[in-house]
Amino acid sequence: MYLHITGTNVRLLGSMHLFPAASRRTPPWIEEAYDWAQTLVFESDAPTILPFLKADGQSAAEHLQPLLSVDAWARLQAAWPTEGPLAPLAELRPWATLIVAPTLFQHLVDGVEPRMLRWAMAHGKPYEYLETASEVADALEVIPLAVVANVLATLMADLGEPQRTLERMHAAWLEGDLSGVQSIAVESPMFALPEIRRAILDTRNRLWAQRVSKLLARRERTLVVVGALHLCGPDNLVDCLARPVQPVFESE
């Protein structure tokens, strides 16, 4: 979950973007990784994705609603925020609906990145990003409508699944069990289908590998923070980098 790229000053940290509300504690190894780093690299600047959630073209109402049952659409609409940047549901791109929907049924607190970002801003520690919001949107736009509808229908049939999955994945993550995180993820509707994994993980891993490779010559200690799922399974970021890594243990 916390890896040093051999022969460089770059480390990779597999994060949880969000924690279950009942598990607010920051693990010590997260704080140690932050303290080790002289500069931080995150996936993307989350607020900058907001303008891309609503579309000029495909919208949930026009293209997604007809693929869902009346009951599933009604459940989704009932849970959706009525105010703010995510409202109204009908105007969102289908992929945006897919990404946001599970969080509506989870009890959450900020995970690793928001915490590290606050620390960095307080301490004046530099940080940057691996990708732009436009690149995130382009990667997710390719998820087929039928796949989005399939996952949302499954979710609407079991509203407790997102919270159960989050809690199980968080528990495995705390143990540093990457294979456990992977096995839990593939049982979830969000990652059970290859089209979604390719868009959310594989395509971005390949892009990130190119950009992380350019960081390897840096002299300053650089911590690259990505979701834990990007470090496990086929075509993970470590495999795409094709560089030897070694686990970092606490207080090392």
TASUL-V718825 format. One record per residue. N is the residue number from 1. OMEGA is omega in whole degrees, -180 to 180 (* if undefined). D_CENTER is the distance of its C-alpha to the mean C-alpha in Angstrom with 1 decimal. Layout:
BEGIN
N,OMEGA,D_CENTER / N,OMEGA,D_CENTER
END
This chain:
BEGIN
1,180,14.6 / 2,-167,16.5 / 3,175,18.3 / 4,176,21.0 / 5,-171,21.6 / 6,176,25.3 / 7,-179,27.8 / 8,173,25.5 / 9,-177,24.3 / 10,174,20.6 / 11,177,18.3 / 12,177,14.8 / 13,177,12.9 / 14,-172,10.2 / 15,162,8.6 / 16,-178,7.6 / 17,-178,6.1 / 18,177,8.8 / 19,170,12.1 / 20,-176,14.7 / 21,-180,17.4 / 22,-177,19.9 / 23,-172,18.3 / 24,-172,18.2 / 25,173,19.4 / 26,180,17.8 / 27,-178,18.5 / 28,-177,21.2 / 29,175,19.6 / 30,179,16.8 / 31,179,19.8 / 32,178,21.7 / 33,178,19.0 / 34,-179,19.0 / 35,179,22.8 / 36,-170,23.1 / 37,170,21.3 / 38,175,23.4 / 39,-176,20.6 / 40,176,16.8 / 41,179,14.3 / 42,-180,10.8 / 43,-177,8.4 / 44,180,9.8 / 45,-169,12.0 / 46,-177,10.3 / 47,-177,13.8 / 48,179,14.9 / 49,-172,12.9 / 50,180,15.2 / 51,-178,18.2 / 52,-176,16.5 / 53,179,15.8 / 54,-167,19.5 / 55,170,21.4 / 56,-176,24.9 / 57,-176,24.8 / 58,174,23.0 / 59,-178,22.5 / 60,-176,21.6 / 61,-175,25.2 / 62,-169,26.8 / 63,-175,24.9 / 64,-177,22.8 / 65,-180,25.2 / 66,-179,28.0 / 67,180,25.8 / 68,174,25.2 / 69,178,28.0 / 70,-179,29.6 / 71,-179,28.6 / 72,178,24.9 / 73,-180,24.8 / 74,178,26.8 / 75,-180,24.5 / 76,-179,21.4 / 77,180,23.5 / 78,-178,24.9 / 79,-171,21.6 / 80,177,20.4 / 81,179,21.0 / 82,178,24.4 / 83,176,23.9 / 84,-173,21.5 / 85,-180,19.2 / 86,-179,17.8 / 87,-8,21.4 / 88,179,23.1 / 89,-174,21.2 / 90,-176,23.7 / 91,-177,22.7 / 92,169,19.0 / 93,180,17.9 / 94,-179,17.3 / 95,178,13.8 / 96,176,13.1 / 97,-179,14.9 / 98,-176,12.8 / 99,-176,9.4 / 100,-170,11.3 / 101,-178,13.8 / 102,-177,12.4 / 103,179,11.9 / 104,-176,15.6 / 105,178,16.7 / 106,172,15.0 / 107,-165,16.6 / 108,163,14.1 / 109,180,14.5 / 110,177,12.5 / 111,-169,10.6 / 112,-172,11.0 / 113,179,10.2 / 114,180,12.4 / 115,180,15.0 / 116,-180,15.2 / 117,177,15.5 / 118,179,18.3 / 119,-178,20.0 / 120,179,20.0 / 121,-180,21.5 / 122,-176,24.0 / 123,-177,25.0 / 124,180,25.0 / 125,-178,22.7 / 126,177,21.5 / 127,179,18.0 / 128,-173,16.6 / 129,180,13.7 / 130,-175,13.0 / 131,177,12.8 / 132,177,14.2 / 133,179,13.1 / 134,179,15.7 / 135,175,14.2 / 136,-179,10.8 / 137,179,13.2 / 138,-180,15.4 / 139,-175,13.0 / 140,-178,12.0 / 141,-175,15.7 / 142,179,17.0 / 143,-177,15.7 / 144,179,19.2 / 145,-178,20.4 / 146,179,21.8 / 147,177,18.6 / 148,-179,16.9 / 149,179,20.1 / 150,-179,20.2 / 151,-179,16.9 / 152,178,17.8 / 153,178,21.3 / 154,179,20.2 / 155,-178,18.1 / 156,178,21.1 / 157,-180,23.3 / 158,-173,21.6 / 159,179,20.1 / 160,-175,19.8 / 161,-178,17.4 / 162,180,14.0 / 163,179,15.5 / 164,-179,17.1 / 165,179,14.1 / 166,-177,12.1 / 167,178,15.4 / 168,-179,16.0 / 169,179,12.7 / 170,179,13.2 / 171,178,16.7 / 172,180,16.1 / 173,179,13.8 / 174,179,16.6 / 175,-177,19.0 / 176,-174,17.2 / 177,-178,17.3 / 178,180,15.0 / 179,177,17.0 / 180,177,16.8 / 181,180,13.0 / 182,-177,13.3 / 183,177,16.3 / 184,-178,14.9 / 185,-176,11.9 / 186,173,14.5 / 187,-178,16.6 / 188,177,14.2 / 189,-177,14.9 / 190,-175,11.4 / 191,-180,11.7 / 192,-176,15.4 / 193,-175,16.3 / 194,-179,16.3 / 195,-179,15.9 / 196,179,12.4 / 197,-180,11.4 / 198,-176,13.3 / 199,-174,11.7 / 200,-173,7.9 / 201,-167,8.6 / 202,-178,12.3 / 203,-178,13.3 / 204,177,10.8 / 205,-179,11.8 / 206,177,15.4 / 207,-178,15.1 / 208,-179,13.6 / 209,178,16.3 / 210,-176,18.9 / 211,176,17.8 / 212,179,17.4 / 213,180,20.8 / 214,179,22.3 / 215,-167,21.4 / 216,180,23.2 / 217,-177,26.6 / 218,177,25.8 / 219,-179,28.1 / 220,180,25.9 / 221,-172,23.6 / 222,179,20.1 / 223,178,16.9 / 224,-174,13.8 / 225,180,10.7 / 226,177,7.5 / 227,-175,5.1 / 228,-179,8.2 / 229,178,7.8 / 230,-179,8.4 / 231,-179,11.6 / 232,-179,13.1 / 233,-179,14.7 / 234,178,16.5 / 235,179,15.8 / 236,-174,13.5 / 237,180,13.4 / 238,178,16.4 / 239,180,18.4 / 240,178,17.8 / 241,-179,19.0 / 242,176,22.0 / 243,178,22.9 / 244,177,24.0 / 245,176,21.9 / 246,180,23.0 / 247,173,21.5 / 248,180,22.1 / 249,-178,23.7 / 250,178,24.2 / 251,178,26.9 / 252,*,27.0
END
